[in-house]
Amino acid sequence: MSTVTEPLKQPAPSSSASGGTGRHSATRPRRPRGREERSPLASAGLHAALVAASLVAVFPIAYMIFISLRGRDGWTAPTSVEGGLEISNYAYVLTETEFPRWFANSVIVAGGTTVFGVFVAASTGYAISRMRFPGHRSLMWVLLITQMFPVAVLIVALYNILGGLGLLDSYLGLILTYCSVSVPFCAWMMKGYFDTIPHEIDEAGRVDGLTPFGTFFRLILPLAKPGLAVTAFYSFLTAWSEVAFARAFLSTDSMLTLSVGLQSFIGQHKAEWGYLTACAVIITIPAGLVFLLVQRNLVAGLTAGGTKG
């Protein structure tokens, strides 16, 4: 009786046995995306949002410049450039009005406020940061509470004080008024920045024989340039763009600042938009120049002053 034998089944050759020429049975796992990496869709959305935000920020300035170049009645066909653009508005406000005088007054007031305000705020912030004296905490609260009162409440009190001192309708009176607004905030900010400077630097200055004032001016202030830049920028903008105090405390035409002088272009029934926008464009130039001077230290000064209390 014959027997039938089945052939033995040979195992299938593996990919490793065949020299790596076989196809992988499993796909390689995807590398997880890092925390700092974004998908192409998220990156496109982020860039679109940044472009939209930039257009929103730039559009008012560009539109103001366009209106200032449209002649005296800048709102005539504002979306069209028919008839061309002209600089007659700039020529008029610079030669036919008191704008140069207003500009000079604003420069004097804003410059004086910046210099005096930075000095007082820096010295006050350093004293609060380094020294412990009777009334230390009360002084900090007083500086903070002064920021609670609106301008309308302060005008009457400041008017009586300046009138008693004979400082109404003067540069010095307006400078002191603006410093009363900017110094408390700037002092708190400088105090926070001085807290980030090690106390060992003060001790090293005393070992070298420096007085407290010498330590402050020769060692601490050079290290506090970012904080000083922010303080100077805030003080300048406070005086450059303020309207209410200048309107209440100035009465002579030769003493008017830009914020008050521009109101002469607004009549009871009509506003000279061409002249107003031309003046507004010129006014933004000094503020932009100050920003360019302090922009390198602006972010560092704001973050350092905001993280320490």
C-alpha positions in Angstrom: 0.0 0.0 0.0 1.6 3.2 -1.1 1.8 6.3 1.1 1.5 9.9 -0.2 3.8 12.3 1.4 3.0 16.1 1.3 5.8 18.5 0.5 7.1 20.5 3.4 6.1 24.2 3.3 9.1 26.5 3.2 8.9 29.6 5.4 8.5 32.9 3.5 11.8 34.8 3.3 11.9 37.8 5.6 13.0 41.2 4.5 16.1 41.0 6.6 17.1 37.7 5.1 16.6 38.9 1.6 19.1 41.7 2.0 16.6 44.4 2.8 15.0 44.4 -0.6 11.5 43.5 0.7 8.8 46.0 1.4 8.3 47.0 5.0 5.1 45.6 6.5 4.7 48.7 8.8 5.0 52.4 8.1 7.4 54.6 10.0 5.7 56.5 12.9 5.3 60.2 12.3 7.6 62.5 14.3 5.6 64.5 16.8 5.4 68.2 16.2 7.4 70.4 18.6 5.8 73.0 20.8 7.4 75.8 18.7 6.3 74.4 15.4 3.1 75.3 13.5 1.3 73.6 10.8 1.2 75.4 7.4 -2.5 76.3 7.9 -1.8 77.8 11.3 1.2 79.7 9.9 -0.9 81.1 7.1 -3.7 82.2 9.5 -1.1 83.9 11.8 0.4 85.8 8.9 -3.0 86.8 7.6 -4.0 88.1 11.1 -0.7 90.1 11.3 -1.3 91.7 7.9 -4.8 92.6 8.8 -3.7 94.1 12.1 -1.0 96.1 10.3 -3.5 97.5 7.8 -5.9 98.5 10.6 -3.1 100.4 12.4 -1.7 102.1 9.3 -4.9 103.0 7.5 -5.9 106.0 9.7 -2.5 107.5 9.3 -2.4 107.0 5.6 -5.9 108.4 5.2 -5.0 111.4 7.3 -2.0 112.1 5.0 -4.1 111.7 1.9 -6.8 114.1 3.2 -4.1 116.7 4.1 -3.0 116.6 0.4 -6.4 117.2 -1.0 -6.5 120.9 -0.6 -8.3 123.1 1.9 -11.6 121.1 1.7 -9.9 117.7 2.2 -13.2 115.8 2.3 -14.2 116.6 -1.2 -14.2 113.3 -3.1 -11.9 111.7 -0.5 -11.8 108.3 -2.2 -10.6 109.8 -5.5 -7.3 111.4 -6.5 -8.9 113.4 -9.4 -7.3 116.8 -9.6 -4.0 115.6 -8.1 -2.5 116.1 -4.7 -1.0 119.3 -3.4 0.9 120.7 -0.4 -1.1 124.0 -0.1 -2.4 123.0 3.3 1.1 122.6 4.7 2.3 125.9 3.2 -0.7 127.7 4.6 -0.4 126.4 8.2 3.4 127.0 8.3 3.3 130.6 6.8 -0.1 132.1 7.3 -1.0 130.9 10.9 0.5 130.9 14.3 1.4 127.2 14.0 5.2 127.7 14.2 4.6 129.6 17.5 2.3 126.9 18.8 4.9 124.3 17.8 7.7 126.1 19.7 5.6 126.4 22.8 4.8 122.7 22.7 8.5 121.8 22.3 9.4 124.0 25.3 6.7 122.5 27.5 7.2 118.9 26.4 11.0 119.2 26.7 10.8 120.7 30.2 8.3 118.1 31.3 10.5 115.3 30.0 13.7 116.5 31.7 12.2 117.5 35.0 9.8 114.6 35.1 12.5 112.0 34.4 14.8 113.5 37.1 12.0 113.6 39.8 10.6 110.1 38.9 14.1 108.5 38.8 15.1 110.0 42.1 11.8 109.1 43.7 11.8 105.6 42.4 15.4 105.0 43.6 14.5 106.3 47.1 11.5 104.1 47.4 13.4 101.1 46.1 16.5 101.4 48.3 15.6 103.4 51.4 13.3 102.6 54.3 12.1 105.8 56.0 9.1 106.9 58.0 6.1 107.2 55.7 7.7 104.9 53.1 4.6 102.8 52.5 2.3 105.8 52.8 4.3 107.6 50.1 3.9 104.7 47.7 0.1 104.7 48.3 -0.1 108.5 47.8 1.6 108.1 44.4 -0.8 105.4 43.5 -3.9 107.2 44.7 -3.1 110.3 42.6 -3.8 108.3 39.5 -7.4 107.7 40.5 -8.6 111.3 40.0 -9.8 112.4 36.6 -8.6 115.5 35.0 -11.9 117.3 35.4 -11.5 117.0 39.2 -8.0 118.3 39.3 -8.4 121.3 37.1 -10.0 123.5 39.7 -7.5 122.7 42.5 -4.5 123.1 40.2 -5.9 126.4 38.8 -6.2 127.8 42.4 -2.7 126.6 43.2 -1.1 128.1 40.1 -3.1 131.3 40.5 -1.8 131.7 44.0 1.8 131.1 42.8 1.4 133.5 39.9 2.2 130.6 37.4 -1.0 130.8 35.3 -0.4 131.3 31.5 3.3 130.4 31.9 5.6 127.6 30.7 6.7 126.7 34.3 3.1 126.4 35.5 2.1 124.0 32.7 5.3 122.0 33.1 4.6 121.5 36.8 1.0 120.5 36.0 2.1 117.9 33.5 4.7 116.5 36.0 2.0 116.1 38.6 0.3 113.7 36.2 3.3 111.8 34.8 5.7 111.6 37.8 3.6 109.3 40.0 3.2 106.7 37.3 6.8 107.0 36.2 8.1 106.8 39.8 6.3 103.5 40.3 7.7 102.2 37.1 11.2 103.3 38.0 10.9 101.8 41.4 10.1 98.4 39.8 13.1 98.8 37.5 15.5 99.7 40.3 14.4 96.6 42.2 15.9 94.5 39.4 19.4 96.1 40.0 21.4 94.2 42.6 22.0 96.0 45.9 25.6 94.9 45.8 26.3 97.7 43.3 25.2 100.3 45.9 27.4 98.6 48.5 30.4 98.6 46.1 29.9 102.3 45.5 29.9 103.0 49.2 33.1 100.9 49.6 34.7 103.1 46.9 33.8 106.2 48.9 30.8 107.4 46.8 28.0 109.3 48.4 24.4 108.1 47.9 24.0 110.8 45.2 27.3 109.7 43.6 26.2 106.1 43.6 22.9 107.0 42.1 24.2 109.2 39.3 27.5 107.3 38.5 26.5 103.7 39.0 22.7 103.2 39.0 21.5 105.6 36.3 23.7 104.1 33.6 22.2 100.7 34.3 18.7 102.1 34.3 18.7 103.4 30.7 15.7 101.2 29.6 13.6 102.5 32.5 14.7 106.1 31.8 13.8 105.7 28.2 10.2 104.6 29.0 9.9 107.4 31.5 11.0 110.0 29.0 8.7 108.7 26.3 5.7 108.7 28.6 6.4 112.2 30.0 6.9 113.6 26.5 3.7 112.2 25.2 1.8 113.4 28.3 2.8 117.0 27.6 2.8 116.8 23.8 -0.8 115.7 23.4 -2.6 117.0 26.5 -5.6 119.3 25.9 -7.6 119.9 29.1 -4.9 121.5 31.3 -3.5 123.6 28.4 -7.0 124.9 27.6 -7.7 125.9 31.2 -4.4 127.4 32.2 -3.4 129.3 29.0 -5.1 132.4 27.9 -2.6 134.5 25.8 -2.5 133.7 22.1 1.3 133.7 22.1 1.4 131.0 24.8 -0.9 128.5 23.2 0.3 125.0 22.6 -0.5 122.9 19.6 -3.4 121.1 21.2 -5.2 124.4 22.0 -4.1 126.3 18.8 -5.6 123.6 16.5 -9.0 124.4 17.8 -8.9 127.7 15.9 -9.5 125.7 12.7 -12.8 124.5 14.0 -15.7 126.9 13.5 -19.3 126.9 14.7 -20.6 125.5 11.4 -17.5 124.1 9.6 -14.1 122.7 10.3 -11.1 123.2 8.1 -10.2 119.5 7.7 -7.4 120.2 5.2 -5.6 122.5 7.6 -6.3 120.2 10.6 -5.0 117.1 9.0 -1.9 118.9 7.7 -1.2 120.1 11.3 -1.8 116.6 12.6 0.7 115.1 10.2 3.4 117.6 11.3 2.6 117.0 15.0 3.2 113.3 14.7 6.8 113.8 13.4 8.3 114.8 16.8 6.5 111.9 18.6 7.8 109.5 16.0 11.3 110.7 16.4 11.2 110.3 20.1 9.9 106.8 19.7 12.7 106.0 17.3 15.2 107.2 19.9 13.9 105.1 22.7 12.5 102.0 20.9 15.6 99.9 21.6 15.0 100.2 25.4 11.3 100.5 25.3 10.3 96.9 25.7 13.0 96.1 28.2 12.0 99.1 30.4 8.3 98.2 30.3 8.8 94.5 31.1 11.3 95.1 33.9 9.2 97.8 35.5 6.1 95.6 35.3 7.5 92.4 36.9 8.7 93.9 40.1 6.5 95.6 42.7 
